Each structure stands twice: as C-alpha cells, then as structure tokens.
Amino acid sequence: MSELAGVAVNGRSAQAQGLGGSGDPSSPRGVRAGLGPRRPAQAGAAGSRRRLSPWWGALVPLALLGVWQLATSTGAYPASQLPSPAAVVRAAGDLWERGLLQQHIAISAQRVFVGFGLGAAAGLVVGSLVGLSRWADALLGPTIGALRAVPSLAWVPLLLLWIGLGEPPKLTLVAIGAFFPVFTTTASALRHVDASLVEAGRAFGLRGIALLTQVQLPAAVPAVIAGLRLALAQAWLFLVAAELLASSIGLGYLLTESVNNGRTDRIFLAIITLAVLGKLSDAVVGLFERWALKRWA
C-alpha cells in the first residue's frame, strides 16, 4: 500500500510541476507522469533538430534535377532511355489537360488509404494480441513471420483466384502490405513496455482493454507510429502490384502501360508522382506523430 501511495503522490507532484500529469491521480496520464518525467536532455535534442530548416531537404532533389538536365542536354543518354525534365513536364501537362492524370492520382490514393487503414487496424489488433499474450505469440508468431516473407507479386494470382476482379483484391493486397510493419512494431513495443508502468496501471484498477488503451499503447506510441509510417510506405509499394490486377486506371497502370508502349517520359512521370504522393502522405503521418507524442509520450 505504501508503494501505491507513493505512485499517486508522484503523479500529483508531476501535475503541480507541469510535467503532463492528469488532474485525476488515478488516470493513466497521472501514472505515466509519476513514473517517468520527461528528460530535459531529450527535449533539448528534439529542439535542436526542429531548428533545422526543412528547405535543406530540397538540396538533394535539386542536385539530382541538375544532374538529370545535364545528362540529357549533353546527349550522354538518348531520349529513349532518359527523357529530359521538360519532356516529363510535357507528358504531365498532356495527361492533365485530358483529365487522366487527376484520375490516376485520385484512384491510386483512394486504394492506398483504404487499404492502409484496413491493414493498419488489423496489424494493431493482432500485434497487440501477440505482444501481450504468450499463447498468441506461440500460436501466431511463426505463421505470421513466414507470411511476411512472401513477395507482393506472389499474392496476385491467389487473390485473383479467391476474390476475382474489381477493387476488393487490390485493396486486400495493399492491406497485406500495410499489415506487417504495424504488426511487427506493435508486438515488439508492447513486449518491452516498462513492467513497473503496467503494475502501476493495475494498481489503479485498470485491466484488459482499459489497461491496453490507456497505459500500454500510449507507452508504445513512438514505436507504433514508426510502424504506421513504414506501413504507409509499404502500401505505396504494394499499390503497383495491386494495379496489375486487371486495372484500367491508376498510377501503377500508367507505369505498366508506359513500359509496354515505350513511353519513358510517362514512366518517369509515374515514378516521380508516386514519390511525391508517398512523401506527402508521410508528412501527414508526421503531423499526427507530433500531436500523438505531445498527447501521450
């Protein structure tokens, strides 16, 4: 009983010092604040990283663009192998004027975000189960570990056979790609949650789902969000394979059609568009990460 009282007192003192404790000493935030105040050194390191201007990240793309332009203008590579940046821009303008580029982007983004949502939700649930239960880890861990090594293209004929044509097999394939990073990071993070933090939560009456959602998952927030970022990148990777499933629209379809027709300008356009969309979607998850770390970490 004296240890429990000490935890509660620490939680109240954390609130008084502005360290993020909850007004209710029985809340999980109060538990976390009492057990582990934030380290000033870590906050200072994060602050030094934030002071760097984001424009530094534009230097490498600009340098690559300059090398690309130089290689095409000097004739080092023929246009059939390496189109000029201007040719790629013209290809983008042509597709945009006909309304095709917008359609490719919209349908691909829709497939990625829906599949990512389904896969990430499943990965969070199964990862929590495996990370918290030794029985679930023993039963499911080896099988999921083996399935994780299956290449994306290997799922294509099986999904066609089981689900058929249309959107469901494409969304399923993207969801498969998003599932494994979230599952792996969630399970690993929950296995390594501080045992004293869990015991303190139980001392305040938290059990089962309440303990998971209010103490264990918030403690694992940084790792889980890292898994979400990896899953989103994986979803874009699996998109190209998904759009091999009898697609007539989408960036993956544009890429494969351009390969078949020898349109290297459109090949570069599809690759650059995928890269830009992937970076933008990752930036959105990055904004969520900042909010989540301030809220829970």
C-alpha positions as CSV (number, residue, x, y, z in Angstrom):
1,M,0.0,0.0,0.0
2,S,2.8,2.4,0.7
3,E,4.2,1.9,-2.8
4,L,0.8,2.6,-4.3
5,A,0.5,5.8,-2.3
6,G,4.0,6.8,-3.4
7,V,2.9,6.4,-7.1
8,A,-0.1,8.6,-6.5
9,V,1.9,11.2,-4.7
10,N,4.4,11.3,-7.6
11,G,1.5,11.7,-10.1
12,R,0.2,14.7,-8.2
13,S,3.6,16.3,-7.9
14,A,4.1,15.8,-11.6
15,Q,0.8,17.7,-12.2
16,A,1.9,20.5,-9.9
17,Q,5.2,20.8,-11.8
18,G,3.6,20.9,-15.2
19,L,5.1,17.6,-16.4
20,G,2.0,16.4,-18.1
21,G,0.2,14.6,-15.2
22,S,-3.6,14.4,-15.3
23,G,-5.8,16.3,-12.9
24,D,-7.1,12.9,-11.8
25,P,-4.3,11.0,-10.0
26,S,-6.0,7.7,-11.0
27,S,-5.7,8.4,-14.7
28,P,-3.1,6.7,-16.8
29,R,-1.5,10.0,-17.7
30,G,-1.0,10.6,-14.0
31,V,0.5,7.1,-13.7
32,R,2.9,7.8,-16.6
33,A,3.9,11.2,-15.2
34,G,4.6,9.9,-11.8
35,L,6.8,7.1,-13.0
36,G,8.7,8.8,-15.8
37,P,9.1,12.6,-16.1
38,R,10.4,13.8,-19.4
39,R,14.1,14.1,-19.8
40,P,15.3,17.7,-20.4
41,A,18.2,16.3,-22.5
42,Q,15.9,14.6,-24.9
43,A,13.7,17.7,-25.2
44,G,16.8,19.7,-25.9
45,A,17.9,17.3,-28.6
46,A,14.5,17.4,-30.2
47,G,14.5,21.2,-30.1
48,S,17.9,21.3,-31.9
49,R,16.5,19.0,-34.7
50,R,13.5,21.2,-35.1
51,R,15.6,24.3,-35.6
52,L,16.9,22.9,-38.9
53,S,15.1,24.4,-41.8
54,P,13.0,22.0,-43.9
55,W,14.4,23.6,-47.0
56,W,17.7,21.7,-46.5
57,G,15.8,18.6,-47.7
58,A,15.3,20.3,-51.1
59,L,19.0,20.4,-51.9
60,V,19.4,16.7,-52.9
61,P,16.3,16.7,-55.3
62,L,17.6,19.9,-56.9
63,A,21.0,18.5,-57.3
64,L,19.6,15.3,-58.9
65,L,17.5,17.5,-61.2
66,G,20.5,19.4,-62.3
67,V,22.5,16.2,-63.0
68,W,19.5,14.9,-64.9
69,Q,19.2,18.0,-67.0
70,L,23.0,18.0,-67.7
71,A,22.9,14.3,-68.7
72,T,20.1,14.9,-71.2
73,S,21.4,18.2,-72.6
74,T,24.9,16.9,-73.3
75,G,23.5,13.8,-75.1
76,A,25.1,11.4,-72.7
77,Y,21.9,9.3,-72.9
78,P,19.4,9.0,-75.7
79,A,15.9,10.3,-75.1
80,S,14.5,6.8,-75.4
81,Q,16.5,5.9,-72.2
82,L,16.5,9.1,-70.3
83,P,13.9,11.8,-71.3
84,S,14.6,15.4,-70.3
85,P,12.8,17.0,-67.4
86,A,11.0,19.2,-70.0
87,A,9.7,16.1,-71.7
88,V,8.3,14.7,-68.5
89,V,6.6,18.0,-67.7
90,R,5.1,18.0,-71.2
91,A,3.8,14.4,-70.6
92,A,2.3,15.5,-67.3
93,G,0.7,18.5,-69.0
94,D,-0.8,16.4,-71.7
95,L,-2.3,13.9,-69.3
96,W,-3.5,16.7,-67.1
97,E,-5.3,18.5,-69.9
98,R,-7.2,15.3,-70.8
99,G,-8.1,14.8,-67.1
100,L,-6.3,11.4,-67.0
101,L,-3.5,12.3,-64.5
102,Q,-6.0,13.5,-61.9
103,Q,-8.0,10.3,-62.3
104,H,-4.8,8.1,-61.9
105,I,-3.8,10.0,-58.8
106,A,-7.2,10.0,-57.2
107,I,-7.9,6.3,-57.7
108,S,-4.4,5.3,-56.5
109,A,-4.6,7.5,-53.4
110,Q,-8.0,6.0,-52.6
111,R,-6.7,2.5,-52.9
112,V,-3.7,3.2,-50.8
113,F,-5.5,5.0,-48.0
114,V,-8.4,2.5,-47.7
115,G,-6.0,-0.5,-47.9
116,F,-3.7,1.2,-45.4
117,G,-6.5,1.8,-43.0
118,L,-7.7,-1.8,-43.1
119,G,-4.2,-3.3,-42.9
120,A,-3.0,-0.9,-40.1
121,A,-6.1,-1.6,-38.0
122,A,-5.6,-5.4,-38.4
123,G,-1.9,-5.1,-37.6
124,L,-2.7,-3.0,-34.5
125,V,-5.2,-5.6,-33.2
126,V,-3.1,-8.7,-34.0
127,G,0.1,-7.1,-32.9
128,S,-1.4,-6.1,-29.5
129,L,-2.7,-9.7,-29.1
130,V,0.7,-11.3,-29.9
131,G,2.7,-8.7,-27.9
132,L,0.6,-9.2,-24.7
133,S,-0.2,-12.9,-24.8
134,R,2.5,-15.6,-24.7
135,W,-0.1,-18.1,-26.1
136,A,-0.9,-15.9,-29.0
137,D,2.8,-15.3,-29.7
138,A,3.5,-19.0,-29.7
139,L,0.5,-19.8,-31.9
140,L,0.5,-16.9,-34.4
141,G,4.1,-15.6,-34.3
142,P,5.8,-18.3,-36.5
143,T,3.0,-18.3,-39.1
144,I,2.9,-14.5,-39.5
145,G,6.6,-14.4,-39.6
146,A,6.6,-16.8,-42.5
147,L,3.9,-15.0,-44.4
148,R,5.8,-11.7,-44.0
149,A,8.5,-13.1,-46.3
150,V,6.1,-13.7,-49.2
151,P,6.7,-11.2,-52.0
152,S,3.8,-8.9,-53.1
153,L,3.6,-10.4,-56.6
154,A,3.1,-13.9,-55.2
155,W,-0.2,-12.8,-53.7
156,V,-1.6,-11.6,-57.0
157,P,-2.7,-15.0,-58.6
158,L,-4.1,-16.2,-55.3
159,L,-6.2,-13.0,-54.8
160,L,-7.5,-13.3,-58.4
161,L,-8.5,-16.9,-57.8
162,W,-10.2,-16.3,-54.4
163,I,-11.7,-12.8,-54.8
164,G,-11.8,-12.2,-58.5
165,L,-11.5,-8.9,-60.4
166,G,-12.5,-5.4,-59.2
167,E,-11.4,-3.3,-56.2
168,P,-11.6,-5.9,-53.4
169,P,-8.4,-7.8,-54.4
170,K,-6.5,-4.5,-54.9
171,L,-7.5,-3.2,-51.5
172,T,-6.7,-6.6,-50.0
173,L,-3.2,-6.6,-51.4
174,V,-2.5,-3.1,-50.2
175,A,-3.8,-4.0,-46.8
176,I,-1.5,-7.0,-46.7
177,G,1.4,-4.7,-47.4
178,A,0.4,-2.3,-44.6
179,F,-0.4,-5.1,-42.0
180,F,3.1,-6.5,-41.4
181,P,5.0,-3.3,-40.4
182,V,2.3,-2.3,-37.9
183,F,2.0,-5.8,-36.5
184,T,5.8,-6.1,-36.1
185,T,6.4,-2.8,-34.4
186,T,3.2,-3.0,-32.2
187,A,4.0,-6.5,-30.9
188,S,7.7,-5.6,-30.2
189,A,6.8,-2.4,-28.5
190,L,4.2,-3.9,-26.2
191,R,6.6,-6.7,-25.2
192,H,9.0,-4.0,-23.9
193,V,6.6,-1.7,-22.1
194,D,8.0,-0.9,-18.6
195,A,6.7,-3.5,-16.2
196,S,6.5,-1.0,-13.4
197,L,4.3,1.2,-15.5
198,V,1.9,-1.8,-16.2
199,E,1.9,-2.7,-12.5
200,A,1.0,0.9,-11.6
201,G,-1.9,0.9,-14.0
202,R,-3.2,-2.4,-12.5
203,A,-2.8,-0.8,-9.0
204,F,-5.2,1.9,-10.2
205,G,-7.8,-0.7,-11.2
206,L,-7.0,-0.9,-15.0
207,R,-7.5,-4.3,-16.6
208,G,-7.7,-5.8,-20.0
209,I,-8.7,-3.4,-22.8
210,A,-8.6,-0.4,-20.4
211,L,-5.0,-1.2,-19.5
212,L,-4.1,-1.7,-23.1
213,T,-5.7,1.5,-24.5
214,Q,-4.9,3.8,-21.5
215,V,-1.4,2.7,-20.5
216,Q,0.3,0.1,-22.7
217,L,-0.5,1.5,-26.2
218,P,0.2,5.1,-25.2
219,A,3.6,4.0,-23.8
220,A,4.3,2.3,-27.1
221,V,3.2,5.3,-29.2
222,P,6.6,6.2,-30.8
223,A,7.2,2.6,-32.0
224,V,3.6,2.2,-33.2
225,I,3.8,5.5,-35.2
226,A,7.1,4.4,-36.7
227,G,5.3,1.2,-37.8
228,L,2.5,3.3,-39.3
229,R,5.0,5.3,-41.4
230,L,6.6,2.1,-42.6
231,A,3.2,0.6,-43.4
232,L,2.2,3.6,-45.4
233,A,5.4,3.4,-47.5
234,Q,4.8,-0.3,-47.9
235,A,1.2,0.4,-49.0
236,W,2.5,2.6,-51.9
237,L,4.9,-0.2,-52.8
238,F,2.2,-2.8,-52.9
239,L,0.0,-0.5,-54.9
240,V,1.9,-1.1,-58.2
241,A,1.5,-4.9,-57.7
242,A,-2.2,-4.3,-56.8
243,E,-2.8,-2.4,-60.0
244,L,-1.6,-5.3,-62.1
245,L,-4.9,-7.0,-61.2
246,A,-6.8,-6.1,-64.4
247,S,-6.7,-2.3,-63.8
248,S,-7.6,0.3,-66.3
249,I,-6.7,3.3,-64.2
250,G,-4.2,4.2,-61.5
251,L,-0.5,5.2,-61.3
252,G,0.5,1.5,-61.3
253,Y,-1.5,1.0,-64.5
254,L,0.1,4.2,-66.0
255,L,3.5,2.8,-65.2
256,T,3.0,-0.6,-66.7
257,E,1.2,0.8,-69.8
258,S,4.0,3.2,-70.4
259,V,6.5,0.3,-70.2
260,N,4.6,-1.6,-72.7
261,N,4.3,1.4,-75.1
262,G,8.0,2.5,-74.6
263,R,6.9,5.9,-73.2
264,T,9.9,6.6,-70.9
265,D,8.6,10.1,-70.2
266,R,5.5,8.7,-68.7
267,I,7.5,6.1,-66.8
268,F,9.4,8.9,-65.1
269,L,6.2,10.8,-64.6
270,A,4.6,7.8,-62.8
271,I,7.7,7.2,-60.6
272,I,8.0,10.9,-59.7
273,T,4.3,11.2,-58.9
274,L,4.4,8.1,-56.7
275,A,7.4,9.5,-54.9
276,V,5.8,12.9,-54.3
277,L,2.5,11.3,-53.1
278,G,4.4,9.0,-50.8
279,K,6.3,11.9,-49.3
280,L,3.1,14.0,-48.8
281,S,1.3,11.2,-47.1
282,D,4.3,10.5,-44.9
283,A,4.2,14.2,-43.9
284,V,0.6,13.9,-42.8
285,V,1.5,10.9,-40.6
286,G,4.4,13.1,-39.3
287,L,1.9,15.7,-38.2
288,F,-0.1,13.1,-36.4
289,E,3.1,11.8,-34.8
290,R,3.8,15.3,-33.3
291,W,0.3,15.5,-31.9
292,A,0.4,12.0,-30.5
293,L,3.8,12.4,-28.9
294,K,2.7,15.6,-27.2
295,R,-0.6,13.9,-26.1
296,W,0.8,10.6,-24.8
297,A,4.6,10.3,-24.8
